[in-house]
Amino acid sequence: MSESTVHSARWRLIGFALSAVGAMLFAIKGILIKLIYVYQIDATSLLAFRMLLSLPVFFGVGVIEWRRRPRDLRPDMRSMALAALVGILGYHISSWLDFSGLETIEAQAERLILFTYPFFVILFGRLLFRHKLRAHALIGAGLSYVGLIVMFGSDPARMTTQMVGGATLVLAAASTFALYQLFAREMIVRCGPALFTAIAMTAASLSVLAHFGLTHGVALPAIPLPGWALIGTLAIFATIVPTFMMSAGTARIGAQGTAIISTISPVVTIILAIAILGEPFGVGEAAGTALVIGGVALFTLIESRSARRLN
């Protein structure tokens, strides 16, 4: 085996490791949010504090990325403005819908609903950009949404108005995040992954803070030290660290490889939700989870093989 082959294999192995750890860190987000809600903080305040703690890091990365580039390789102001708007869509609007849904829905259900966002990408791609609608996408979507029906229908007593409302908000979060994914692709090409992420997250942070200021004023709610510790953990280990790990992993193994690795995310969330939050998990939840993950995995694997054949 040549040295270049060994180096290539090691490079990809590191990419898989980064993507796997990043996906697992993102998976703890719902658990941390549910733990923080015990301290009577609302979704808007929590999102604002998360972004406030993340803002210096993303802004600093953006400045570094901007300065290290030659002037002729820097994106123009229009591209940066569009990247900012896309970031607000994905990390303010979508995140706020997700955080609001988690006020009334279980963490494992939230993760599984969000996990179906690739099918919204396919749907919106067809409606907005005339992308081809493939049969395996429809089959995968069918399996996944049947899984959600099985999971929620396994215990009708849990189907309260609050639960349905929360699930609807999270589904809306999945759809807006799908739009973010579609619009982000061109911006990533124009700006580069690191600079795009920095611009998008900085703009979203400022937008979220403005939202908080308009609805809550400038007074901080009284949160005990353990609550602030959880918020700090959410900002660092479920936002900043996995964002850069997933970007680095994608650079090594590609978007399709990252998507395949990310199928471990709901499994991690479910295990932690049962162990830490004491959420129920019976036959219905197990069957629903298997169908959701199976549908997304089927779609992702076939898409990955199709992409390799085209390349």
N, C-alpha and C positions, 0 to 999 in steps of 0.2 A: 504494500500500500504506500503510495507516494506521500510526501510531506504535505503537498497541497490538498490531497484527499483527506488526510487526517485533520488538517486545519479546517476544511470545509465542514467535516462531520462535527468537529468540536464547536464551530460557529453556530451550526443549526441546533446542536444539543443545548447550548447556552440560550438560544432563542426560545426553544420549547420550555426550558426551565423558567425563564423570565415571564413568559406568557402564562404558564401554569400558576406561578406564585402571584402574579398580578391578578389573574382571574379569581383566585382564592381570597385575596385581600378585598377585591370588589364585593365578594360574596358576603363579607361580614358587615357591609353597610347597613342592611336592613336590621340586623341583630342590634347593632349599636344604636340605631335610631329608636327602636322599640325600647331599649334600656333608657335612653335619654328622655323619652316621652313620660317616663315615670315622674320626672321632676316638673311636670306641668308646663312644658315649653311648647309653643305652637310651631307649626311647620315653617312659617315664614321666618321666625326668629332663628330656628335651628339652621335653616339653609343660609341665612345671613352670617351667622357665626362660623359656619363651615367655610364659607367663601372668604370671610374676613381673614381667617387664619391661613388660608391657602394663597390669598392674593399676593403677598410679598414674594413668595417663591416663584409663581408663574410670571409675575411682572419682571423679576430679576432675570429669569431665563430668557424672557423676550428681549430684554435690553442686551444681554450677552450675545444672543443669536443675531440680533440686528447689527451690532458693532463688529462682529467677526466676519460679516459678509462684505465682499467688495460692493461698491455702490451700484454697479451694473447688475448685480444679482439680487438686489433687494426688491421685494414686491412693491408695486405702486400703491398709492393711497386708496384707490378704488378696491383693490384686492384685499387690503387690510381692513377696510370698512365692511366689506362683504364677509370676511372671516369673523369680524366682531359680531355681526348680525347672526351668523350661523351659530356662533358660540352662545349667544343669548337664547336662541331657540333650543339648543341642546342642553345647556347647563344652567339655565334659569327657568325657562318655561317647563321643559320636560322634568327637571329635577323638582321643581315646586309641585307639580302634579303628583310625582312619585312620593315625595315627602308627605303631602296631604293625604294621599291614599293610605299610607302606612299608619296614619292616626287611627284607622278603623279596621284595617285588614291585617291578617297574619303575615309574618315575614316570609314564610315559605311560599305562600300563595302569591305574594308580591313578586318574588324572584321568578317564579314560573311564568307569570303574566308578562313581565318585562322580557323574559327569555324568548318570547315569540316575536320580538320586533323585526327579525329578518323577513318575515312574511309581509309586514307592512312596507318594508323596503321594496319588495317585489311588486306589491300592489301599487304603491305610489310611483315606482319606476315605470310601470305600465301606463298609468294615468297621465303622468307629467312628461315623461321622456320617451314614451312609446317603446319601452324595453319589451323584449319578448317574454311572454308568460309561459313558463315551462310546466309540464305535467307533474314533475317531481316536486315542484314548489307547492302546487295545489294539494298533492297527496300529503306532503309534510305538514302543511298548514291544517289540513283536515284532521290528521292524527293529533296534532297539538291542541287544537281547540276542542276536540272531543275529550281529550285528557283534562282540560280545564273544566268542562261540563261534568265529567265524572268526579273530579275532585270536589267541586262545590256542591254537587248534587248528592254526594255520599252521606251528608248529614244536613237534611233540609232545615233543621232547627237553627243552624248557624247562618242561614241565608236571611239575615236581618236587613233592614233598609240601610243601616250603616255599612254593613259588609258589602252590599251591592254597590253602594255609592263609592266606597273605597276602591273596589275592584274596577269600577268604571274610570275613576281618576288614574289608576295605574295603567289601564289599557290606553287611555289618552296619552299618558307619559310614553308608553311604548311607541305609539304612532308618531308623536312629535320627535322622539329620538330617531325614528326611522327617517323622517324628513331631514333631520340633522345629518345623518349618515349620507344621504343622497347628495345634499348640497355641499357637504364637507369635502367630498372627493376632489372636486376641481380646485378648491381652496388649498388643499394639502399639496397638490401639484404646484400651484403658484407660489406658495409660501414655504413649503417644506414642512415635515411633520412637527418638529420641535417648535418652530416659530408660529405655525398655525395654532398648535395647542396653547402656547403662551398667550397669543392674541385672543383666542376664543375664551379661555378661562379668565383672563383679565377683564375682558368686556363683560362676561357673565357675572363676575364678582361685583363689578361696579353697578351693574343693573340690579342685581339682587339687593345690594346695600341701599340703592335708591328706593327700591320697593319697600324695604324694611323701614326706611326713614319716613316715607309717605304714609305708611299704615300704622307704625308703632312709635314714631318720634325718635328721639335720640337716647332715651333712658333704657339702660340694660335691665332685663328682668333679673330678679333675685334667684340665682341658681347656686346651690351648694358646690363645694369644691369637687366632690365625686362626679357631679354633672359636667363641670368644666373639663375634668380629666377625660371623660367619655367624648366630649365634643372635640377636644384636641386629638384624641385617637382617631375619631372619624375624619378630621381634616388631614391628618398626616398619613395614617395607614390605610384609609379607605378612599382617599382622594389623590393626594400628591404622589405618594410612592407607587401605587398601582398604575396611575396614568403614565408615568415615565417608563415603568417596567413593561407595560403593554406596548408602548410605542417602540421601545428597544427590541422587544420580542418580535413584533411585526416586521421590523426592518430586517430581521434575520430569517424568518420563516414565512413571511407573507401574510396577507390578511386571511386567506383561507385556512392556513395552519393555525393561526391565532383563534379563528372561529371554532375550529375543531377542539382545540385545547379548552376553550371557554365552556364547553359542555359540562365540565366538572363544577362550574359555579353554582348551579342550583342544588347540586348534591351536597356541597359544603354548607350552603345556607340551611337546607333542611336538617342536616345533622346538628348544626348549632342551634337551630330554632327548637328542636326537640330537647337537646341537652341543657340549654341555658334558659330558654323562655318557657319551656314546658308545653309547647304547642302540641295539639293532638296529631297523631299520624297512624291511621289505620289502613285497612285494605283499600278503601276508596282513595285515600291520599296516595298510597303506593301505586295503585293502578293509574291514577291521573298523572302522577309524576313520570311514570315510565312512558306513557303515551306522549306527553309534552316533550320530554328529552329525546325520545325515539324519533318524533316527527322532525324536530330541529336537526338532530344528528343525521337523519336520512337526507334531508335537504342539503346540509353542509357538505357531507361526503360526496354526493353526486356533483354538486357545484365545484368542489375541489378537483375532482377527476376531470370534469369538463374543462376547467381552466388549464390543467396540466396538458391536456390533449391539444388545446388551442396554442399553447406555448411551444 
